[in-house]
């Protein structure tokens, strides 16, 4: 366990000393610990601006939508895959569905660009002309991006969840379905009365774990896919991208650190709460 423990300390615990930056007016000539202590002024500046509301709203709404949509899609695909009796085709479809999860978000960003590029994208050059519609400047029109990001995230992440739910469905005793078939239950009735109830504990656990990280976003999705377009900032800016832009673009290390601490504290509370709920649900299921 020593290599993993060393990595955990270096990657997760040593950076905690950097939280002091959020409470200081950083002066590089004095160093981090020698800079003037300003208390909560960085937090006051953050929360008095409209940025705090925008990034918090976007982070929560996007992740909430992702949890619901990905769960529904993953469960539906898992149920469909379970009905494929040909083992080769079943494994082939599983590989195809999981493949997007393994692709770098940088690559996904350029795939999206090939679809939404103003000059040569698939939408503007093929699909919209077929529908008799004019070209759309996708990277300057924020109203389309909640849907685009949701679709890209579902395409990228639903496959991984699908494998987990498929494993749960496969573990269900086939005798339940045989008995239901003898009783004249249709396929939909079997799904509704057998499959969904028996995999509900797994769905509950995965959902609670996702809720525990609802304050954390996929940085690549919100930064690479919109190509860091400033015109889309109000729609695509989340806490992770705000911290990065505050540090790299504005050079405001104090406020970006304050946003990171804010995210970490709320995320920590959510992780503890969701962990408590998961344990409670597991205990109740074990007793049942």
N, C-alpha and C positions, 0 to 999 in steps of 0.2 A: 504493500500500500504506500510505500515511501515516495515513489515517483509521482503518484496521483496526489498525495498530500502536499508535496513540494509545489506542484503546479497550482493546487488550490490556494495555497498561501500566497504565492507570487501573483496569481491572476485575480484572486477575489479579496484578499485581505490587505495586502500591502497598499493597493490603491486607496483604501479607506482613509489614509492619512491626507489624501488630496482633498477631502471634504472641507478642510480648513480654508481652501481657496474661496469657497462660497461666502465666507464671513470676513474677507479681507479685501482691501484695495490694493491689488497686486502692483508692485513696483519691482521691475526685474533687477534694478540695481541693488535693491535690498534683499531680494530673494523672497521665496514664498513665506517662510516663517518670520522673516524680518519686516514684512510689509505691514502697514497700519491696519489694525483691527477695526472694522466698521459695523460689526454686528449683523443685523438683519437688513441692512440697506439694499443689498443686492436683491433680496427677496421682495422688498417693498417696491423696488423699481420694476421687477418682473411682474408682480401681480397688479400694479397700478396701470400697466399697459394693457392693450387689448390682446397682446400675444398670449398671455397665460390662458385666457378663456378659449382662444382659437385652437391652440395646440392641445389643450385638455379635451375640448369638445371633439376634435378630429380623432384623437387617440382613442377615446372611449367609444365613439360611434362607429368608427371603422372596425375596431376589434370586436365590438359587440355584434356587428353585422357579419364579420368573418366567422365568428364562433357558430352562429345560427346557420348560416348558409353552408359552410363547409361540413357541419355535422349532418345536415339533411342530405347533401349531395353524397357524402362518404357512405352513409348508411344505405342510401338507395343503390349506389353502385355495388356495395358489398352484397346486398341481397340479390342483385342481378348476377353477379359473378358466381355466387353460390349455386345458382341454378344451371350453370354451364357444366355439363357432365364430362366433356372432353378435357382431359387434364392438360394437354398441350395448349389448347386454345385458352383455357383458364389462366395458365401461367403466363402465356403471351400477353393477354389483356392486362394482367396484373403488372407486368413489367412496363407496358406502355403507359399505364396510368400513374405508376410511381416515378417514371423517368423525369417528368418536369420538376419533381421535388429535388432531384439530384443536380439540376442545372443551376449554375451560378446566376444570381440575380442581375449581374452585369450583362450576361448573355440574354437573359429574359428581357432586359431593358432594350437591347438592340433588336430583338425579335418584335417587341411592341413597336419600336420605331419603324420597322419595315412595314408594319400594318398602318400606322397612323402618321407617317411622314407626309408633310404638306405637298411636297413635289413628286414623290415617287411611291407613296404608300399604297397598300392594297385597298384601303377604304376609299381614298380620293380618286384613284385611277381605275378601279374596277367596280367596287360594290356600289358606291354612291351614284356613278353614271348609269348603272343598270336600273337604279331606283328613280332616276330622273331628278336627283338632288345635286345641289351645288357643292363644290369643295368646302371642307371645313378646316379651319386652322386649329387642329387639335391641341397643339401645345400652347395655345394662348386662350383657349376657351375652357374655363374651370368647371362649367356646369356638367361636362361629360365625364369628368375624372372620377367621381365617386363610383360610377358604374364600371369604368375601365379598370380601376384598381381592384374592385371587388371580383370582377371576372378573372383578372390575372392571378389574384391570390387564390381563388377557388381552383383554377387550372393548375397552379403550382403546388398547393398544399393538400387538396382533398384526397389525392392518391395515397398519401402516407396514412391518413386517418382511415381510409378505406381498408388498408391491409389489416389494421388493428381490429376493426369491426368484423372483417371477414373471418379472422381467426376466432373471434367470439362466436360467430354464427356456425362455423364448422364444428365447434365443440358441443353444439346442442345435440342431444340424443335424437337420432332419426326416428325413434319410436313415437315421438310426439307428432311428427308429420304423418306417419303411417296411420296413427289413430285418427287424426283429423281428416285424412283422405277417406278412411272407411266411414266416417260420419258425414261425408259429402261436402266438406269444407273446400271452398275455392282457394286458389293460390293467394289471393289478396286477404282472405279470411285467415289463412295460416300465418301470413306475415303479421297481420294485425293482432292475432290472439296468441301466437307462439314466439315468433322471431323477435319482434319489438320488445315485448315484456321481458324476455330472457336476456337480452343484451342491454336492457336499461341500466343496470349497475355500471357497465363499462362506459356507456354514453354519459352517465352522470359523473363518473370519475374523470373522464377526459374533458368534460365541459368545465368542471370545477378547477382542474389544473390550468385550463386555458384562461379562466376568469382570474386566477391568481397572477397571471402575467398580462392582464388586460392593459396595464399602464406601459407595457413595453411593446414596441412596434418593430416590424421588419424594416430595418433601415434601408436595405437595398430596394425594397418595393417602393417606398415613398421618395427615395432620392434618385435611383437609377432609372426606374421606369418612366417618370415624368421628365427625365433628362434635366433635372435641377432647374426647371423653368420658373423664373420669378413670377410670371403672370399667373401661375397655378398655386402660388404659395399659400393663399388662404384656404385652399381646398386640400392640398397635399401635405401641408406642414404639420408634423406631429412632434412629440417631445424629443425623440431621437434626432430627427433632422434639425430641429431648432437648436439643440445643443451643439451639433456639428457646425451649423452655419454661424451661430454666435461666436464660436471659437475661431473658425477658419476664415470667415468672410468679414465679420465685424471686428474681430479681435477682442471682443468683450469676454475675457476669460472668467471674470467674476460672475456675471449674470448667467452665462452658459453653465457654469458650475452650480449656481443656485438652482437652475432648472433641472440639472442632473440629480442634485440632492433631493429636490421635491419629488421627482420621479421615483427615486430609490426608496424614500421613506413610505410613500403611498404604496408602491409596489411591494415593499416588505410587509406592510400591514395586510395587504390583500393575499399574499402568499401564506402568511400565518393563518388567516381566517379560512382560506380555502383548504389548507392542509388540515385544519381542525374539522371542517365539514366533511372532507374526504374520509378521515379516520372514523368519524361518527357514522357516516353512511356505510362504511365497510363493516363496522361492528354490528350495525342493525341488520345488514345482509347476512352476516355470519350467524347471528342469532336466529334469523328467519330460516 
